[in-house]
Amino acid sequence: MGTVILKSIWMIIIRQLSFNYKIQSMVRNAAIRSGAKATTVKCESKPEKGEKSQTEPSSIHTFTKEEILFLRLSLLSWYDKNKRDLPWRKISCKDVNQSAYATWVSEIMLQQTQVATVINYYNKWMKKWPTLQALAESNVEAVNEAWSGLGYYSRGRRLFEGAQKVVSDLEGQMPKTAQDLEKILPGVGRYTAGAIASIAFGEVTGLVDGNVVRVWSRLRAIGANSTLPEVMELFWQLSHQSVDNERPGDFNQAVMELGATVCTPKLPQCGQCPVQALCRAYARAEHDKQSAVKKICTEVKKENNGKPDIVDIECLVPDCKFCLPVDSPWEKELGVLNFPRKPKKASVKQEELNVVVIQSAEEKSALSKFLICQRPKKGLLAGLWEFPSCTQQDSKTLVSQAIAASCKLKVDSLQNLKEVGEVSHMFSHIHHLYKVWLAQVASNVTSDIVSFDGRPVRWATESEMQDAAISTGMRKVYREYKKSVTAPQSCKRKREPDIVIKDPKKTQSSISDFFKKK
């Protein structure tokens, strides 16, 4: 009963704060239209000669105490009603060490990966290694297999190394502050440390990820390049200042949830935003809409004597390093999508490779095995298994020679080499184009292949391939191979007979002749 009353009081406070905030905005705008002196908040002007430049952001890019209170109450109330049902949010908080481990796993998996993809991997991981101790007793090969297909494989290895460190050096107890988490655990940066510390241990600390950047940049009209260190530091400052003292973990998750579900990159749902009243980007976009309507309304033009309205939100002051840049100003058609601003992506390097699926020739296809080799311990896809490959060659003969030489075989050991398809796979910094080949080797030759370019090799059955630590790109290659060998011959299209085109003057009939035919 007490909880219900508390929530009711809370909602009344939120509605009152929201009402007061909107009333203040209406009064300020009315004063501007009536010709009164506007009390607008603008960025600092360019300093005169001899003066020091402003290092602190203008108040337009920060929150007042009243705004922070409104932000906390509104976001937490919205989060309690609308948060998604995710498995890592169901961990009991009675064992904070276990909660910290679960949060750590989820946050590492969620880096550069969508929630829908992570859920299945997370559930399997926690079932296999429910505790830090269980993970620490495992091995890199098993971790790579569990991570297979998730991408950015160094994340899984660092998670494993971190678990070993906690068990061996810290007696199984996770560091409890963001500072210690970032300092001690491998692969844990500022964001992950803040997430674990606030969610699991209740430390009053903010955090910044892509969703938070988008929310803050729109609420406070921060239009500078969001990847610059000084701009990123402003986002961290806003996060630390606004985080709720009583529920820091929930508040941080609420901001991220808002960015993920409402304040999205391409189709933001501004009408559903609980903190719309604080959003400078939304206010600017709404002003543009109202101005467009007034331009086609002659009665309003006469009433205003043709004078344009004054905007009390300024996003384009050229001398502010946090505003929209002069060379890339506000675009009306974009609205809130003007924020955040990021630099143009550099062109992605493209690399072409021949990938050869080498299959052992057996009388029964079910007994066939496939040759896979392990990648180097460092670099791209370190330690994972893949099909043998070589750089793009001009002919079938050169491919045979390159693969045979790497396996230390005679060229004629590779039988029936043929091209079966092409596969494209995009990494964050490189684009791979795979030309897929199929070759067979006699069963008495398989034992002769002990390495590929000096790297370890193994023979795996089709079922073993499913659980092996193989990258997503190589799984695409395998699917392309399967398509080529399972496609039924009857599905091949028969060649259509040549169509003889007759002289239209001799064959064309009149409309009257056409209707006479029965």
C-alpha positions in Angstrom: 0.0 0.0 0.0 2.8 2.4 0.9 4.6 1.7 -2.4 1.4 2.6 -4.4 1.0 5.9 -2.4 4.7 6.7 -3.0 4.4 6.1 -6.7 1.3 8.3 -6.9 3.1 11.1 -5.1 6.0 10.7 -7.5 3.8 10.9 -10.6 2.2 14.1 -9.2 5.6 15.7 -8.7 6.7 14.7 -12.2 3.6 16.2 -13.8 3.9 19.4 -11.8 7.6 19.8 -12.7 6.8 19.1 -16.4 3.9 21.6 -16.3 6.0 24.3 -14.6 8.8 23.8 -17.1 6.4 24.1 -20.1 4.8 27.2 -18.5 8.2 28.9 -18.1 9.0 28.2 -21.8 5.6 29.6 -22.9 6.1 32.8 -20.8 9.6 33.3 -22.2 8.4 32.8 -25.8 5.5 35.2 -25.2 7.8 37.8 -23.8 9.9 37.6 -26.9 7.0 37.9 -29.3 5.7 41.0 -27.4 9.0 42.8 -27.9 10.2 42.4 -24.3 13.8 41.7 -23.6 14.5 38.0 -24.0 16.3 36.2 -21.2 17.8 33.7 -23.6 20.7 31.4 -23.0 23.4 31.5 -25.6 26.9 30.3 -26.0 29.8 32.5 -25.0 30.9 35.0 -27.5 34.4 35.1 -29.0 36.8 36.6 -26.4 38.5 40.0 -27.1 42.2 40.2 -27.6 44.2 39.5 -24.5 41.3 37.6 -22.9 41.4 33.9 -22.2 39.1 31.7 -24.2 36.3 29.9 -22.4 37.2 26.3 -21.5 33.9 25.5 -19.8 30.8 24.8 -22.0 28.0 27.4 -22.0 25.0 26.8 -19.9 23.0 26.0 -23.1 24.9 22.7 -23.2 24.4 21.8 -19.5 21.5 21.1 -17.1 20.3 23.3 -14.3 19.5 21.8 -10.9 15.8 21.9 -11.6 16.3 20.2 -15.0 18.4 17.5 -13.4 15.6 16.8 -10.9 13.0 16.6 -13.7 15.3 14.4 -15.7 15.8 11.9 -12.9 12.2 11.6 -11.9 10.9 11.4 -15.5 13.4 8.9 -16.8 13.2 6.6 -13.8 9.4 6.6 -13.8 9.4 5.9 -17.6 12.0 3.2 -17.2 10.1 1.3 -14.5 7.1 1.1 -16.9 8.8 0.5 -20.2 12.1 -1.3 -19.7 12.7 -4.3 -21.9 12.6 -7.8 -20.3 16.3 -8.8 -20.8 18.0 -11.8 -19.1 20.9 -9.9 -17.5 18.3 -7.7 -15.7 16.9 -10.7 -13.9 20.0 -11.5 -11.9 19.4 -11.3 -8.1 21.2 -8.5 -6.4 21.6 -10.5 -3.2 25.1 -11.7 -4.4 26.7 -8.5 -5.7 29.7 -10.4 -6.9 27.5 -12.6 -9.1 25.5 -9.6 -10.3 28.8 -7.9 -11.2 29.9 -10.9 -13.2 26.5 -11.1 -15.1 26.7 -7.4 -15.8 30.3 -7.7 -17.0 29.4 -10.5 -19.4 26.4 -8.7 -20.8 28.2 -5.4 -21.3 31.1 -7.0 -23.1 28.8 -8.9 -25.4 26.7 -5.7 -26.1 29.7 -3.8 -27.4 29.2 -3.2 -31.1 26.5 -5.9 -31.1 22.7 -5.7 -31.1 20.6 -6.8 -28.1 18.6 -9.3 -30.2 21.8 -11.1 -31.2 23.3 -11.0 -27.7 20.4 -12.6 -25.8 21.0 -16.1 -27.1 24.7 -16.0 -26.7 24.4 -14.6 -23.2 22.0 -17.3 -22.1 24.2 -20.1 -23.5 27.3 -18.5 -21.9 25.7 -18.2 -18.4 24.4 -21.7 -18.6 27.9 -23.0 -19.5 29.8 -20.7 -17.1 27.4 -19.5 -14.4 30.1 -18.1 -12.2 33.5 -16.4 -12.4 35.1 -19.5 -11.0 33.6 -21.7 -13.7 34.8 -19.4 -16.5 38.3 -19.2 -15.0 38.6 -23.0 -15.0 37.8 -23.1 -18.8 40.2 -22.6 -21.7 40.6 -20.2 -24.6 39.5 -22.8 -27.2 36.1 -23.3 -25.4 35.7 -19.6 -25.0 36.3 -19.0 -28.7 33.8 -21.7 -29.6 31.1 -20.1 -27.4 31.9 -16.7 -28.9 31.9 -18.0 -32.5 29.7 -15.8 -34.7 29.4 -12.9 -32.2 32.3 -11.0 -33.7 35.2 -9.0 -32.2 36.6 -12.2 -30.7 39.2 -10.5 -28.5 36.3 -9.5 -26.2 35.7 -13.1 -25.2 39.4 -13.8 -24.6 39.8 -10.8 -22.4 36.7 -11.7 -20.5 38.3 -15.1 -19.8 41.6 -13.6 -18.9 39.8 -11.2 -16.5 38.0 -14.0 -14.8 41.3 -15.8 -14.2 42.8 -12.7 -12.8 39.9 -12.1 -10.4 40.0 -15.7 -9.2 43.8 -15.9 -8.8 44.7 -12.4 -7.7 41.6 -11.1 -5.9 40.3 -14.3 -4.3 37.3 -14.4 -6.6 36.0 -10.9 -5.5 35.3 -8.4 -8.3 36.7 -4.8 -7.9 33.9 -2.6 -6.6 34.6 0.8 -8.0 34.7 2.1 -11.6 38.3 3.2 -11.1 39.5 -0.2 -9.9 37.5 -2.1 -12.5 39.1 -0.1 -15.3 42.5 -0.4 -13.8 42.5 -4.1 -13.0 40.4 -6.0 -15.5 41.7 -6.5 -19.0 39.4 -5.2 -21.8 37.3 -3.2 -19.3 37.2 0.5 -20.3 35.7 3.6 -18.9 32.1 2.7 -20.0 32.1 -0.9 -18.9 33.6 0.0 -15.6 30.9 2.6 -15.0 28.2 0.1 -16.0 29.4 -2.6 -13.6 30.1 -0.2 -10.7 26.7 1.5 -10.9 24.5 -1.4 -11.8 26.0 -4.1 -9.5 27.6 -2.1 -6.7 25.5 1.1 -6.7 28.4 3.5 -7.2 27.1 7.0 -8.1 28.9 7.3 -11.4 27.7 8.0 -14.9 28.5 6.3 -18.1 28.7 7.1 -21.8 27.9 4.9 -24.8 26.5 5.5 -28.3 22.9 5.7 -27.0 23.9 8.2 -24.2 25.8 10.3 -26.7 22.7 10.6 -28.9 20.4 11.5 -26.0 22.7 14.1 -24.5 23.6 15.7 -27.8 19.9 16.2 -28.7 18.7 17.3 -25.3 21.5 19.9 -25.0 22.1 20.7 -28.7 25.7 19.5 -28.8 26.5 19.7 -32.5 30.3 19.3 -32.4 32.0 16.2 -33.7 30.9 13.7 -31.0 34.2 11.6 -31.3 36.5 14.5 -30.3 38.0 14.0 -26.8 36.8 17.4 -25.4 33.2 16.7 -26.7 33.2 13.2 -25.3 34.4 14.6 -22.0 31.4 16.9 -21.9 29.1 13.9 -22.3 30.8 12.3 -19.4 30.4 15.5 -17.4 26.6 15.5 -18.1 26.3 11.8 -17.1 28.1 12.3 -13.8 26.1 15.4 -13.0 22.7 13.9 -13.8 23.0 10.4 -12.4 20.5 9.6 -9.7 22.1 9.2 -6.2 19.6 6.6 -5.0 19.3 4.5 -8.2 22.5 5.1 -10.3 22.4 1.8 -12.1 18.7 2.1 -13.1 19.3 5.7 -14.1 22.2 4.8 -16.4 20.2 2.0 -17.9 17.2 4.3 -18.4 19.3 6.8 -20.4 20.6 3.9 -22.6 17.1 2.4 -22.9 15.8 5.8 -24.0 18.4 6.0 -26.7 17.8 2.4 -27.9 14.0 2.5 -28.0 12.8 6.1 -28.3 15.7 8.5 -29.2 16.9 6.2 -32.0 19.4 7.1 -34.7 17.0 7.2 -37.7 13.3 7.2 -36.6 13.1 8.9 -33.1 9.7 8.7 -31.4 9.8 12.2 -30.0 6.1 12.0 -29.1 6.9 9.2 -26.6 9.9 10.8 -25.0 9.5 11.4 -21.2 12.0 14.3 -21.3 10.8 16.0 -24.4 10.4 19.3 -22.5 14.2 19.4 -22.0 15.1 18.7 -25.6 16.6 21.7 -27.4 16.8 19.8 -30.7 13.1 19.0 -30.5 12.3 22.7 -29.6 14.3 23.9 -32.6 12.6 21.4 -34.9 9.1 22.4 -33.7 10.0 26.1 -34.2 10.8 25.3 -37.8 7.5 23.7 -38.3 5.6 26.6 -36.8 7.6 29.1 -38.9 6.7 27.1 -42.0 3.0 27.2 -41.2 3.1 31.0 -40.5 4.7 31.7 -43.9 1.6 30.4 -45.6 -0.9 32.0 -43.2 -1.5 35.6 -44.4 -3.4 36.6 -41.3 -0.6 35.7 -39.0 1.8 37.6 -41.2 -0.3 40.7 -40.8 -0.6 40.2 -37.1 3.2 40.0 -36.8 3.8 42.8 -39.2 5.9 40.5 -41.3 8.6 40.2 -38.6 10.1 36.8 -38.0 9.9 35.2 -34.5 13.0 35.2 -32.4 14.3 31.7 -31.4 15.2 31.4 -27.8 17.4 28.4 -28.5 20.6 29.1 -30.4 22.4 26.1 -31.9 24.5 27.9 -34.5 26.8 30.3 -32.6 30.0 30.0 -34.6 32.4 30.7 -31.7 31.2 27.9 -29.5 33.2 24.7 -29.9 30.2 22.6 -28.8 27.6 24.0 -31.2 26.9 22.9 -34.7 29.9 23.9 -36.9 29.6 26.9 -39.3 30.4 24.8 -42.3 27.7 22.3 -41.4 24.7 24.3 -39.9 21.3 23.2 -38.9 19.2 21.5 -41.6 15.5 22.0 -41.2 14.5 18.8 -43.0 16.6 16.8 -40.6 15.1 18.1 -37.4 16.4 16.3 -34.3 18.5 14.1 -36.6 20.9 17.1 -36.8 22.4 15.6 -33.6 24.7 13.9 -33.0 27.4 14.9 -35.6 30.1 12.4 -36.5 33.0 12.6 -38.9 32.6 10.9 -42.3 33.7 7.3 -42.2 37.1 6.5 -43.9 37.0 4.3 -46.9 37.1 0.6 -46.0 40.0 -1.4 -47.4 39.0 -4.2 -49.7 40.8 -7.6 -49.8 40.1 -10.5 -52.2 40.9 -14.1 -51.2 40.6 -17.6 -52.6 39.1 -19.9 -49.9 39.4 -23.6 -50.6 37.1 -26.1 -48.9 39.2 -29.2 -48.8 37.2 -32.3 -48.3 38.4 -35.8 -47.6 37.2 -38.2 -50.3 35.1 -41.0 -48.7 32.7 -43.5 -50.1 30.0 -42.2 -47.8 29.6 -38.4 -47.7 28.6 -38.6 -44.0 32.2 -39.7 -43.2 33.8 -36.8 -45.0 35.9 -34.4 -43.1 37.0 -30.9 -43.8 40.4 -29.3 -43.4 40.6 -26.2 -41.2 43.6 -24.3 -40.0 44.1 -22.0 -37.0 44.8 -18.3 -37.4 47.8 -16.7 -35.7 47.5 -15.9 -32.0 47.5 -12.1 -32.7 45.7 -9.9 -35.1 42.4 -10.2 -36.9 40.3 -13.2 -35.7 43.2 -14.4 -33.6 43.2 -18.1 -32.7 40.0 -18.9 -34.7 39.7 -21.7 -37.2 39.2 -21.2 -41.0 39.4 -22.9 -44.3 42.8 -22.7 -46.2 43.1 -19.5 -48.3 45.4 -17.6 -50.5 45.4 -14.2 -52.1 43.4 -13.7 -55.3 44.9 -15.6 -58.2 44.2 -15.3 -61.9 43.6 -19.0 -62.6 42.6 -22.4 -61.3 46.2 -23.6 -61.7 47.7 -20.9 -59.6 45.2 -21.5 -56.8 46.1 -25.2 -56.8 49.8 -24.5 -56.7 49.4 -21.9 -53.8 47.2 -24.2 -51.6 49.3 -27.3 -52.3 52.5 -25.5 -51.5 51.1 -24.2 -48.2 50.0 -27.8 -47.3 53.4 -29.2 -48.5 51.6 -31.5 -51.0 51.9 -32.3 -54.6 49.6 -30.3 -56.8 47.9 -33.4 -58.2 46.9 -34.3 -54.6 44.1 -31.7 -54.8 41.4 -33.4 -56.9 38.5 -32.0 -58.8 39.2 -28.4 -57.8 36.3 -26.2 -58.9 34.9 -22.8 -58.1 31.5 -23.0 -56.4 30.6 -19.4 -55.5 31.5 -16.0 -54.0 31.0 -14.6 -50.5 31.2 -11.1 -49.2 31.9 -10.3 -45.5 32.4 -6.9 -43.9 34.5 -6.2 -40.9 34.6 -2.8 -39.2 37.8 -1.8 -41.0 38.1 -4.2 -43.9 35.9 -5.8 -46.6 36.7 -9.4 -47.6 35.6 -10.9 -50.9 35.9 -14.6 -50.9 36.0 -16.7 -54.0 35.0 -20.2 -52.8 36.6 -23.3 -54.2 36.0 -27.0 -53.5 38.7 -29.6 -53.7 39.0 -33.2 -52.5 42.0 -35.3 -51.3 42.2 -39.0 -51.0 41.8 -40.5 -47.5 45.4 -41.7 -47.5 46.6 -38.1 -48.1 44.9 -36.5 -45.1 47.5 -37.7 -42.7 50.2 -36.0 -44.8 48.8 -32.5 -44.1 50.2 -31.5 -40.7 50.2 -27.7 -41.1 49.1 -24.9 -43.4 51.8 -22.2 -43.8 53.2 -23.4 -40.5 49.9 -23.1 -38.7 48.1 -25.9 -36.9 45.4 -27.9 -38.8 42.7 -30.3 -38.0 40.1 -32.4 -39.8 36.5 -31.8 -38.7 33.2 -33.5 -39.5 30.1 -31.5 -40.4 28.8 -31.8 -36.9 32.1 -30.8 -35.4 32.1 -27.8 -37.7 28.9 -26.5 -36.0 30.6 -26.1 -32.6 34.1 -25.2 -33.8 35.4 -21.7 -33.2 34.9 -20.5 -36.8 34.3 -16.9 -37.8 31.1 -15.7 -39.3 32.8 -15.1 -42.7 34.0 -18.7 -42.8 30.5 -19.9 -41.9 29.2 -18.0 -44.9 31.8 -19.8 -47.0 30.6 -23.2 -45.7 27.0 -22.3 -46.5 28.0 -21.4 -50.0 29.7 -24.7 -50.4 26.7 -26.6 -49.0 24.4 -24.8 -51.5 26.6 -25.9 -54.4 26.6 -29.6 -53.4 23.0 -29.9 -52.3 21.3 -28.1 -55.2 19.3 -30.8 -57.1 20.2 -31.3 -60.7 16.6 -31.2 -61.7 16.4 -27.6 -60.6 18.7 -26.5 -63.4 16.8 -24.6 -65.9 16.6 -26.1 -69.4 17.8 -24.0 -72.2 14.9 -22.4 -74.0 14.6 -23.0 -77.7 15.8 -20.1 -79.9 13.0 -17.7 -80.7 12.7 -17.0 -84.4 11.7 -13.4 -85.0 9.6 -13.0 -88.2 9.2 -10.0 -90.3 6.6 -7.9 -88.5 5.3 -6.6 -91.8 4.4 -10.1 -92.9 2.9 -11.3 -89.7 1.2 -8.3 -88.2 -2.6 -8.5 -88.6 -5.1 -5.6 -88.3 -7.4 -5.1 -85.3 -10.5 -6.1 -87.4 -8.8 -9.4 -88.4 -7.9 -10.1 -84.8 -11.5 -9.9 -83.6 -12.7 -12.0 -86.5 -10.6 -15.0 -85.3 -12.4 -17.6 -83.2 
